[in-house]
Amino acid sequence: MTRVSDDYLPLEQAAEYLGVSRPKLTRLVREGAISYSTSPLDKRLKLFRRFDLDALKRIPMPKEKAS
């Protein structure tokens, strides 16, 4: 069994770590606020560096508007 390094988190865990939804994290990627790597074993798996997540956590994020 391959374990993801403690330095990298997959999309769902990265979103939880930041306290945002998966769609919000995807939007942050699209806007260029954070980047990801793909797993060498599964190109569909997006991996986020904990260092980058910690840097993003320090930036205050505006609250999303309720529709």
PyMOL Python script that loads the backbone (N, CA, C, O; Angstrom):
from pymol import cmd

cmd.read_pdbstr("""\
ATOM      1  N   MET A   1       0.843  -1.181   0.000  1.00  0.00           N
ATOM      2  CA  MET A   1       0.000   0.000   0.000  1.00  0.00           C
ATOM      3  C   MET A   1       0.885   1.240   0.000  1.00  0.00           C
ATOM      4  O   MET A   1       1.798   1.352   0.818  1.00  0.00           O
ATOM      5  N   THR A   2       0.623   2.164  -0.905  1.00  0.00           N
ATOM      6  CA  THR A   2       1.384   3.399  -0.996  1.00  0.00           C
ATOM      7  C   THR A   2       0.708   4.460  -0.143  1.00  0.00           C
ATOM      8  O   THR A   2      -0.502   4.667  -0.226  1.00  0.00           O
ATOM      9  N   ARG A   3       1.498   5.118   0.666  1.00  0.00           N
ATOM     10  CA  ARG A   3       0.977   6.163   1.539  1.00  0.00           C
ATOM     11  C   ARG A   3       1.426   7.515   0.996  1.00  0.00           C
ATOM     12  O   ARG A   3       2.587   7.682   0.623  1.00  0.00           O
ATOM     13  N   VAL A   4       0.512   8.474   0.951  1.00  0.00           N
ATOM     14  CA  VAL A   4       0.866   9.820   0.528  1.00  0.00           C
ATOM     15  C   VAL A   4       1.739  10.425   1.620  1.00  0.00           C
ATOM     16  O   VAL A   4       1.446  10.285   2.807  1.00  0.00           O
ATOM     17  N   SER A   5       2.791  11.082   1.222  1.00  0.00           N
ATOM     18  CA  SER A   5       3.704  11.713   2.166  1.00  0.00           C
ATOM     19  C   SER A   5       2.967  12.703   3.050  1.00  0.00           C
ATOM     20  O   SER A   5       1.965  13.288   2.640  1.00  0.00           O
ATOM     21  N   ASP A   6       3.473  12.889   4.275  1.00  0.00           N
ATOM     22  CA  ASP A   6       2.885  13.884   5.171  1.00  0.00           C
ATOM     23  C   ASP A   6       3.051  15.299   4.626  1.00  0.00           C
ATOM     24  O   ASP A   6       2.367  16.218   5.074  1.00  0.00           O
ATOM     25  N   ASP A   7       3.951  15.480   3.667  1.00  0.00           N
ATOM     26  CA  ASP A   7       4.179  16.793   3.069  1.00  0.00           C
ATOM     27  C   ASP A   7       3.143  17.132   2.005  1.00  0.00           C
ATOM     28  O   ASP A   7       3.044  18.286   1.589  1.00  0.00           O
ATOM     29  N   TYR A   8       2.377  16.152   1.560  1.00  0.00           N
ATOM     30  CA  TYR A   8       1.382  16.350   0.504  1.00  0.00           C
ATOM     31  C   TYR A   8       0.030  15.834   0.964  1.00  0.00           C
ATOM     32  O   TYR A   8      -0.058  14.810   1.642  1.00  0.00           O
ATOM     33  N   LEU A   9      -1.026  16.553   0.590  1.00  0.00           N
ATOM     34  CA  LEU A   9      -2.389  16.122   0.907  1.00  0.00           C
ATOM     35  C   LEU A   9      -3.200  16.055  -0.374  1.00  0.00           C
ATOM     36  O   LEU A   9      -3.071  16.931  -1.229  1.00  0.00           O
ATOM     37  N   PRO A  10      -4.039  15.026  -0.526  1.00  0.00           N
ATOM     38  CA  PRO A  10      -4.928  14.972  -1.686  1.00  0.00           C
ATOM     39  C   PRO A  10      -6.014  16.051  -1.564  1.00  0.00           C
ATOM     40  O   PRO A  10      -6.216  16.616  -0.489  1.00  0.00           O
ATOM     41  N   LEU A  11      -6.694  16.323  -2.651  1.00  0.00           N
ATOM     42  CA  LEU A  11      -7.665  17.411  -2.755  1.00  0.00           C
ATOM     43  C   LEU A  11      -8.633  17.478  -1.573  1.00  0.00           C
ATOM     44  O   LEU A  11      -8.753  18.525  -0.938  1.00  0.00           O
ATOM     45  N   GLU A  12      -9.308  16.404  -1.278  1.00  0.00           N
ATOM     46  CA  GLU A  12     -10.329  16.429  -0.229  1.00  0.00           C
ATOM     47  C   GLU A  12      -9.719  16.755   1.136  1.00  0.00           C
ATOM     48  O   GLU A  12     -10.275  17.555   1.889  1.00  0.00           O
ATOM     49  N   GLN A  13      -8.587  16.144   1.452  1.00  0.00           N
ATOM     50  CA  GLN A  13      -7.931  16.424   2.732  1.00  0.00           C
ATOM     51  C   GLN A  13      -7.369  17.839   2.768  1.00  0.00           C
ATOM     52  O   GLN A  13      -7.397  18.487   3.814  1.00  0.00           O
ATOM     53  N   ALA A  14      -6.860  18.327   1.637  1.00  0.00           N
ATOM     54  CA  ALA A  14      -6.331  19.692   1.561  1.00  0.00           C
ATOM     55  C   ALA A  14      -7.451  20.706   1.800  1.00  0.00           C
ATOM     56  O   ALA A  14      -7.250  21.690   2.512  1.00  0.00           O
ATOM     57  N   ALA A  15      -8.620  20.476   1.215  1.00  0.00           N
ATOM     58  CA  ALA A  15      -9.759  21.371   1.423  1.00  0.00           C
ATOM     59  C   ALA A  15     -10.165  21.374   2.896  1.00  0.00           C
ATOM     60  O   ALA A  15     -10.425  22.431   3.470  1.00  0.00           O
ATOM     61  N   GLU A  16     -10.216  20.201   3.497  1.00  0.00           N
ATOM     62  CA  GLU A  16     -10.563  20.092   4.912  1.00  0.00           C
ATOM     63  C   GLU A  16      -9.511  20.805   5.773  1.00  0.00           C
ATOM     64  O   GLU A  16      -9.858  21.502   6.727  1.00  0.00           O
ATOM     65  N   TYR A  17      -8.251  20.633   5.441  1.00  0.00           N
ATOM     66  CA  TYR A  17      -7.150  21.272   6.159  1.00  0.00           C
ATOM     67  C   TYR A  17      -7.272  22.796   6.116  1.00  0.00           C
ATOM     68  O   TYR A  17      -6.982  23.474   7.102  1.00  0.00           O
ATOM     69  N   LEU A  18      -7.705  23.332   4.965  1.00  0.00           N
ATOM     70  CA  LEU A  18      -7.886  24.775   4.818  1.00  0.00           C
ATOM     71  C   LEU A  18      -9.211  25.267   5.407  1.00  0.00           C
ATOM     72  O   LEU A  18      -9.377  26.454   5.688  1.00  0.00           O
ATOM     73  N   GLY A  19     -10.145  24.335   5.586  1.00  0.00           N
ATOM     74  CA  GLY A  19     -11.462  24.722   6.078  1.00  0.00           C
ATOM     75  C   GLY A  19     -12.346  25.296   4.990  1.00  0.00           C
ATOM     76  O   GLY A  19     -13.194  26.149   5.251  1.00  0.00           O
ATOM     77  N   VAL A  20     -12.140  24.818   3.750  1.00  0.00           N
ATOM     78  CA  VAL A  20     -12.948  25.261   2.616  1.00  0.00           C
ATOM     79  C   VAL A  20     -13.545  24.033   1.930  1.00  0.00           C
ATOM     80  O   VAL A  20     -13.159  22.897   2.205  1.00  0.00           O
ATOM     81  N   SER A  21     -14.487  24.291   1.039  1.00  0.00           N
ATOM     82  CA  SER A  21     -15.088  23.192   0.279  1.00  0.00           C
ATOM     83  C   SER A  21     -14.154  22.768  -0.853  1.00  0.00           C
ATOM     84  O   SER A  21     -13.233  23.499  -1.217  1.00  0.00           O
ATOM     85  N   ARG A  22     -14.403  21.583  -1.402  1.00  0.00           N
ATOM     86  CA  ARG A  22     -13.625  21.115  -2.555  1.00  0.00           C
ATOM     87  C   ARG A  22     -13.777  22.062  -3.745  1.00  0.00           C
ATOM     88  O   ARG A  22     -12.783  22.391  -4.392  1.00  0.00           O
ATOM     89  N   PRO A  23     -15.027  22.517  -4.054  1.00  0.00           N
ATOM     90  CA  PRO A  23     -15.162  23.464  -5.168  1.00  0.00           C
ATOM     91  C   PRO A  23     -14.388  24.774  -4.930  1.00  0.00           C
ATOM     92  O   PRO A  23     -13.835  25.345  -5.869  1.00  0.00           O
ATOM     93  N   LYS A  24     -14.351  25.241  -3.686  1.00  0.00           N
ATOM     94  CA  LYS A  24     -13.611  26.474  -3.369  1.00  0.00           C
ATOM     95  C   LYS A  24     -12.119  26.262  -3.613  1.00  0.00           C
ATOM     96  O   LYS A  24     -11.461  27.134  -4.180  1.00  0.00           O
ATOM     97  N   LEU A  25     -11.576  25.119  -3.194  1.00  0.00           N
ATOM     98  CA  LEU A  25     -10.157  24.841  -3.419  1.00  0.00           C
ATOM     99  C   LEU A  25      -9.868  24.738  -4.918  1.00  0.00           C
ATOM    100  O   LEU A  25      -8.836  25.219  -5.385  1.00  0.00           O
ATOM    101  N   THR A  26     -10.759  24.123  -5.657  1.00  0.00           N
ATOM    102  CA  THR A  26     -10.602  24.032  -7.115  1.00  0.00           C
ATOM    103  C   THR A  26     -10.597  25.425  -7.734  1.00  0.00           C
ATOM    104  O   THR A  26      -9.821  25.695  -8.650  1.00  0.00           O
ATOM    105  N   ARG A  27     -11.460  26.310  -7.237  1.00  0.00           N
ATOM    106  CA  ARG A  27     -11.503  27.693  -7.715  1.00  0.00           C
ATOM    107  C   ARG A  27     -10.190  28.420  -7.403  1.00  0.00           C
ATOM    108  O   ARG A  27      -9.693  29.183  -8.232  1.00  0.00           O
ATOM    109  N   LEU A  28      -9.628  28.187  -6.212  1.00  0.00           N
ATOM    110  CA  LEU A  28      -8.351  28.806  -5.841  1.00  0.00           C
ATOM    111  C   LEU A  28      -7.232  28.349  -6.779  1.00  0.00           C
ATOM    112  O   LEU A  28      -6.345  29.132  -7.120  1.00  0.00           O
ATOM    113  N   VAL A  29      -7.278  27.088  -7.190  1.00  0.00           N
ATOM    114  CA  VAL A  29      -6.290  26.576  -8.152  1.00  0.00           C
ATOM    115  C   VAL A  29      -6.461  27.298  -9.477  1.00  0.00           C
ATOM    116  O   VAL A  29      -5.489  27.773 -10.064  1.00  0.00           O
ATOM    117  N   ARG A  30      -7.695  27.378  -9.944  1.00  0.00           N
ATOM    118  CA  ARG A  30      -7.983  28.026 -11.228  1.00  0.00           C
ATOM    119  C   ARG A  30      -7.565  29.503 -11.216  1.00  0.00           C
ATOM    120  O   ARG A  30      -7.117  30.029 -12.235  1.00  0.00           O
ATOM    121  N   GLU A  31      -7.710  30.170 -10.065  1.00  0.00           N
ATOM    122  CA  GLU A  31      -7.353  31.585  -9.931  1.00  0.00           C
ATOM    123  C   GLU A  31      -5.851  31.786  -9.729  1.00  0.00           C
ATOM    124  O   GLU A  31      -5.370  32.919  -9.740  1.00  0.00           O
ATOM    125  N   GLY A  32      -5.108  30.691  -9.544  1.00  0.00           N
ATOM    126  CA  GLY A  32      -3.663  30.779  -9.387  1.00  0.00           C
ATOM    127  C   GLY A  32      -3.194  31.031  -7.968  1.00  0.00           C
ATOM    128  O   GLY A  32      -2.021  31.337  -7.754  1.00  0.00           O
ATOM    129  N   ALA A  33      -4.082  30.911  -6.996  1.00  0.00           N
ATOM    130  CA  ALA A  33      -3.717  31.154  -5.601  1.00  0.00           C
ATOM    131  C   ALA A  33      -2.874  30.014  -5.031  1.00  0.00           C
ATOM    132  O   ALA A  33      -2.110  30.217  -4.088  1.00  0.00           O
ATOM    133  N   ILE A  34      -3.011  28.822  -5.598  1.00  0.00           N
ATOM    134  CA  ILE A  34      -2.263  27.653  -5.131  1.00  0.00           C
ATOM    135  C   ILE A  34      -2.116  26.686  -6.304  1.00  0.00           C
ATOM    136  O   ILE A  34      -2.954  26.650  -7.205  1.00  0.00           O
ATOM    137  N   SER A  35      -1.056  25.919  -6.275  1.00  0.00           N
ATOM    138  CA  SER A  35      -0.853  24.931  -7.335  1.00  0.00           C
ATOM    139  C   SER A  35      -0.837  23.533  -6.713  1.00  0.00           C
ATOM    140  O   SER A  35      -0.825  23.377  -5.492  1.00  0.00           O
ATOM    141  N   TYR A  36      -0.837  22.541  -7.570  1.00  0.00           N
ATOM    142  CA  TYR A  36      -0.808  21.153  -7.112  1.00  0.00           C
ATOM    143  C   TYR A  36       0.088  20.342  -8.029  1.00  0.00           C
ATOM    144  O   TYR A  36       0.460  20.782  -9.116  1.00  0.00           O
ATOM    145  N   SER A  37       0.423  19.162  -7.571  1.00  0.00           N
ATOM    146  CA  SER A  37       1.151  18.179  -8.375  1.00  0.00           C
ATOM    147  C   SER A  37       0.224  17.004  -8.579  1.00  0.00           C
ATOM    148  O   SER A  37      -0.754  16.840  -7.849  1.00  0.00           O
ATOM    149  N   THR A  38       0.525  16.195  -9.558  1.00  0.00           N
ATOM    150  CA  THR A  38      -0.242  14.964  -9.732  1.00  0.00           C
ATOM    151  C   THR A  38       0.583  13.798  -9.238  1.00  0.00           C
ATOM    152  O   THR A  38       1.812  13.825  -9.287  1.00  0.00           O
ATOM    153  N   SER A  39      -0.091  12.791  -8.770  1.00  0.00           N
ATOM    154  CA  SER A  39       0.577  11.595  -8.280  1.00  0.00           C
ATOM    155  C   SER A  39       1.241  10.874  -9.446  1.00  0.00           C
ATOM    156  O   SER A  39       0.644  10.759 -10.516  1.00  0.00           O
ATOM    157  N   PRO A  40       2.452  10.393  -9.261  1.00  0.00           N
ATOM    158  CA  PRO A  40       3.097   9.641 -10.341  1.00  0.00           C
ATOM    159  C   PRO A  40       2.402   8.304 -10.615  1.00  0.00           C
ATOM    160  O   PRO A  40       2.566   7.724 -11.688  1.00  0.00           O
ATOM    161  N   LEU A  41       1.631   7.823  -9.647  1.00  0.00           N
ATOM    162  CA  LEU A  41       0.946   6.540  -9.811  1.00  0.00           C
ATOM    163  C   LEU A  41      -0.475   6.681 -10.359  1.00  0.00           C
ATOM    164  O   LEU A  41      -1.015   5.749 -10.954  1.00  0.00           O
ATOM    165  N   ASP A  42      -1.074   7.857 -10.151  1.00  0.00           N
ATOM    166  CA  ASP A  42      -2.440   8.090 -10.616  1.00  0.00           C
ATOM    167  C   ASP A  42      -2.565   9.565 -10.982  1.00  0.00           C
ATOM    168  O   ASP A  42      -2.713  10.412 -10.101  1.00  0.00           O
ATOM    169  N   LYS A  43      -2.508   9.872 -12.255  1.00  0.00           N
ATOM    170  CA  LYS A  43      -2.508  11.256 -12.725  1.00  0.00           C
ATOM    171  C   LYS A  43      -3.791  12.007 -12.365  1.00  0.00           C
ATOM    172  O   LYS A  43      -3.822  13.236 -12.434  1.00  0.00           O
ATOM    173  N   ARG A  44      -4.840  11.293 -11.985  1.00  0.00           N
ATOM    174  CA  ARG A  44      -6.087  11.954 -11.587  1.00  0.00           C
ATOM    175  C   ARG A  44      -6.007  12.517 -10.174  1.00  0.00           C
ATOM    176  O   ARG A  44      -6.809  13.376  -9.806  1.00  0.00           O
ATOM    177  N   LEU A  45      -5.051  12.047  -9.379  1.00  0.00           N
ATOM    178  CA  LEU A  45      -4.923  12.444  -7.982  1.00  0.00           C
ATOM    179  C   LEU A  45      -4.128  13.739  -7.874  1.00  0.00           C
ATOM    180  O   LEU A  45      -2.945  13.782  -8.209  1.00  0.00           O
ATOM    181  N   LYS A  46      -4.792  14.800  -7.400  1.00  0.00           N
ATOM    182  CA  LYS A  46      -4.148  16.100  -7.204  1.00  0.00           C
ATOM    183  C   LYS A  46      -3.574  16.142  -5.788  1.00  0.00           C
ATOM    184  O   LYS A  46      -4.276  15.853  -4.819  1.00  0.00           O
ATOM    185  N   LEU A  47      -2.303  16.501  -5.677  1.00  0.00           N
ATOM    186  CA  LEU A  47      -1.632  16.562  -4.385  1.00  0.00           C
ATOM    187  C   LEU A  47      -1.182  17.989  -4.100  1.00  0.00           C
ATOM    188  O   LEU A  47      -0.563  18.630  -4.949  1.00  0.00           O
ATOM    189  N   PHE A  48      -1.489  18.478  -2.921  1.00  0.00           N
ATOM    190  CA  PHE A  48      -1.149  19.826  -2.509  1.00  0.00           C
ATOM    191  C   PHE A  48      -0.073  19.780  -1.428  1.00  0.00           C
ATOM    192  O   PHE A  48      -0.173  19.015  -0.469  1.00  0.00           O
ATOM    193  N   ARG A  49       0.963  20.615  -1.598  1.00  0.00           N
ATOM    194  CA  ARG A  49       2.035  20.658  -0.605  1.00  0.00           C
ATOM    195  C   ARG A  49       1.523  21.332   0.665  1.00  0.00           C
ATOM    196  O   ARG A  49       0.891  22.387   0.608  1.00  0.00           O
ATOM    197  N   ARG A  50       1.802  20.714   1.806  1.00  0.00           N
ATOM    198  CA  ARG A  50       1.376  21.276   3.087  1.00  0.00           C
ATOM    199  C   ARG A  50       1.968  22.686   3.278  1.00  0.00           C
ATOM    200  O   ARG A  50       1.307  23.563   3.834  1.00  0.00           O
ATOM    201  N   PHE A  51       3.208  22.899   2.819  1.00  0.00           N
ATOM    202  CA  PHE A  51       3.854  24.207   2.911  1.00  0.00           C
ATOM    203  C   PHE A  51       3.018  25.267   2.207  1.00  0.00           C
ATOM    204  O   PHE A  51       2.814  26.355   2.745  1.00  0.00           O
ATOM    205  N   ASP A  52       2.529  24.955   0.995  1.00  0.00           N
ATOM    206  CA  ASP A  52       1.692  25.892   0.236  1.00  0.00           C
ATOM    207  C   ASP A  52       0.348  26.109   0.921  1.00  0.00           C
ATOM    208  O   ASP A  52      -0.173  27.224   0.932  1.00  0.00           O
ATOM    209  N   LEU A  53      -0.210  25.053   1.489  1.00  0.00           N
ATOM    210  CA  LEU A  53      -1.482  25.170   2.202  1.00  0.00           C
ATOM    211  C   LEU A  53      -1.328  26.063   3.427  1.00  0.00           C
ATOM    212  O   LEU A  53      -2.195  26.889   3.713  1.00  0.00           O
ATOM    213  N   ASP A  54      -0.220  25.895   4.151  1.00  0.00           N
ATOM    214  CA  ASP A  54       0.025  26.730   5.332  1.00  0.00           C
ATOM    215  C   ASP A  54       0.163  28.195   4.947  1.00  0.00           C
ATOM    216  O   ASP A  54      -0.339  29.070   5.652  1.00  0.00           O
ATOM    217  N   ALA A  55       0.836  28.470   3.839  1.00  0.00           N
ATOM    218  CA  ALA A  55       0.982  29.847   3.368  1.00  0.00           C
ATOM    219  C   ALA A  55      -0.385  30.428   3.011  1.00  0.00           C
ATOM    220  O   ALA A  55      -0.665  31.586   3.319  1.00  0.00           O
ATOM    221  N   LEU A  56      -1.225  29.641   2.372  1.00  0.00           N
ATOM    222  CA  LEU A  56      -2.557  30.095   1.985  1.00  0.00           C
ATOM    223  C   LEU A  56      -3.440  30.307   3.214  1.00  0.00           C
ATOM    224  O   LEU A  56      -4.296  31.191   3.213  1.00  0.00           O
ATOM    225  N   LYS A  57      -3.241  29.506   4.260  1.00  0.00           N
ATOM    226  CA  LYS A  57      -4.024  29.646   5.488  1.00  0.00           C
ATOM    227  C   LYS A  57      -3.783  30.999   6.149  1.00  0.00           C
ATOM    228  O   LYS A  57      -4.667  31.535   6.818  1.00  0.00           O
ATOM    229  N   ARG A  58      -2.588  31.547   5.962  1.00  0.00           N
ATOM    230  CA  ARG A  58      -2.256  32.822   6.595  1.00  0.00           C
ATOM    231  C   ARG A  58      -2.939  34.015   5.918  1.00  0.00           C
ATOM    232  O   ARG A  58      -3.004  35.103   6.489  1.00  0.00           O
ATOM    233  N   ILE A  59      -3.440  33.808   4.711  1.00  0.00           N
ATOM    234  CA  ILE A  59      -4.121  34.877   3.980  1.00  0.00           C
ATOM    235  C   ILE A  59      -5.604  34.823   4.332  1.00  0.00           C
ATOM    236  O   ILE A  59      -6.243  33.787   4.146  1.00  0.00           O
ATOM    237  N   PRO A  60      -6.161  35.928   4.839  1.00  0.00           N
ATOM    238  CA  PRO A  60      -7.604  35.908   5.163  1.00  0.00           C
ATOM    239  C   PRO A  60      -8.436  35.742   3.891  1.00  0.00           C
ATOM    240  O   PRO A  60      -8.230  36.447   2.904  1.00  0.00           O
ATOM    241  N   MET A  61      -9.371  34.807   3.933  1.00  0.00           N
ATOM    242  CA  MET A  61     -10.236  34.549   2.772  1.00  0.00           C
ATOM    243  C   MET A  61     -11.593  35.178   3.012  1.00  0.00           C
ATOM    244  O   MET A  61     -12.151  35.051   4.102  1.00  0.00           O
ATOM    245  N   PRO A  62     -12.136  35.862   2.002  1.00  0.00           N
ATOM    246  CA  PRO A  62     -13.480  36.432   2.166  1.00  0.00           C
ATOM    247  C   PRO A  62     -14.509  35.313   2.277  1.00  0.00           C
ATOM    248  O   PRO A  62     -14.359  34.243   1.689  1.00  0.00           O
ATOM    249  N   LYS A  63     -15.550  35.590   3.043  1.00  0.00           N
ATOM    250  CA  LYS A  63     -16.642  34.617   3.188  1.00  0.00           C
ATOM    251  C   LYS A  63     -17.416  34.539   1.882  1.00  0.00           C
ATOM    252  O   LYS A  63     -17.605  35.540   1.191  1.00  0.00           O
ATOM    253  N   GLU A  64     -17.865  33.312   1.555  1.00  0.00           N
ATOM    254  CA  GLU A  64     -18.651  33.120   0.343  1.00  0.00           C
ATOM    255  C   GLU A  64     -20.065  33.595   0.587  1.00  0.00           C
ATOM    256  O   GLU A  64     -20.608  33.417   1.677  1.00  0.00           O
ATOM    257  N   LYS A  65     -20.662  34.199  -0.426  1.00  0.00           N
ATOM    258  CA  LYS A  65     -22.037  34.671  -0.326  1.00  0.00           C
ATOM    259  C   LYS A  65     -23.003  33.495  -0.457  1.00  0.00           C
ATOM    260  O   LYS A  65     -22.805  32.612  -1.293  1.00  0.00           O
ATOM    261  N   ALA A  66     -24.029  33.488   0.358  1.00  0.00           N
ATOM    262  CA  ALA A  66     -25.072  32.453   0.261  1.00  0.00           C
ATOM    263  C   ALA A  66     -26.027  32.831  -0.858  1.00  0.00           C
ATOM    264  O   ALA A  66     -26.414  33.993  -0.991  1.00  0.00           O
ATOM    265  N   SER A  67     -26.402  31.851  -1.656  1.00  0.00           N
ATOM    266  CA  SER A  67     -27.316  32.122  -2.781  1.00  0.00           C
ATOM    267  C   SER A  67     -28.740  31.946  -2.354  1.00  0.00           C
ATOM    268  O   SER A  67     -29.653  32.129  -3.160  1.00  0.00           O
TER     269      SER A  67
END
""", "prot")
cmd.dss("prot")
cmd.show_as("cartoon", "prot")
cmd.util.cbc("prot")
cmd.orient("prot")
